[in-house]
């Protein structure tokens, strides 16, 4: 799923979030992330149901930094389009049955 454009989400997800007076796009981003999270959960459920999870590595990665208005990189300084840590660092995680138990929860 791409969180860039178009910025849109179903009303049922938008209605879960209050309008933020400081940034009109924040509510839409929140709903978009929730939709992506929900869909990812369904994919994981289906992989497990079909017996495919044990042969899967799922990687979720962010791009660089949050947008100046609608994102938060706290406690990092900066945002997208800057060379501060908040503009260049990103989070990621991996999960799945192919990851050995002893490696789970490690950096």
N, C-alpha and C positions, 0 to 999 in steps of 0.2 A: 504494500500500500504506500502511496506517495502522499506526504503531508504538505506538499507545496501548493499546487493549484490544480483544479479549482478548489477553493475553500467552501466545502459544502458537506452537510451531514443531514440524515433524516431527522424530521421534527421530533420523533420519539426520543432521540438521543439528545438533541439540542435542548429539549424541555427539562432535562435532568440538571441543567446548569443555569445559574443566575447570570443575567447580563452584567458584564463588568464595565463600569462607567469609564475606566481609564483606557480600555482597549476593546473596540467593538469586535475584533476577530478572535479574542481569547476564548469565548464561549464555543465558537465553531471549532477551534483547534481541540478544545477539551472533548467535544463530542466526537470528532474524527479519531482521536486517540482511543476513546472508549469503544468505538466501532471496530477499530483494528484489533484491540485487545480481545473483544468478544469473538471476532472471526478467528483469531489465532487459537483461542480456547476450543472452538468447534473443530478446527483442523486437528488439534492434538487429540481431542476425543475420538474423532473418526480414525486417526492413525492407530490409536490404541484398540478401538473396536475391531478394526480389520487385521490386528496382529502385526502391524507394520512399525509401531513405535520403537521396538527393540532394535530395529535396523535403521534408525533415523538420527540425524543430527539437525536440530533446528537452530539457526543462528538469527538473532534479531539485533540489528545495528542501527544507531542513529547517525544522522549526518552531522556536520559541524555546527554546533551552537544553536541556540534558540534565536528566533527573530527579535529584533529590537523592541517591538511593541508587545507581541503576544507570547513570547517565550521567557523562560527564566533559566539562567545558568548559575544561580546562586549556589554556592558561595564564590564561584569563579567570576573574575572581572571580564567584562566585554560580552559581545554577542556576535551573531553571524555578521560577516563582512569586516571583522576586526582580527588582528593578530594576537589579541590577548587570549588567555587560556579558555575563556568562555566562548570564543569564536572558533577555536581549532580542536578542542578536545571533544570526544563523543563517547557515549556509553554503548556497550554491547553485552550480550550474554549468549551462551549456547546451552542447549538442553537436549535431551533425547536418550534413548536406550543405549546407543553406542558409546556414550560417555561412561567410563568406569566409575563405580560407586566411590572409590577412593579419591577421584578427581572432582567430584561434585562439591560445589561451594568454595572452590579454590579460585585464586586470581591468576 
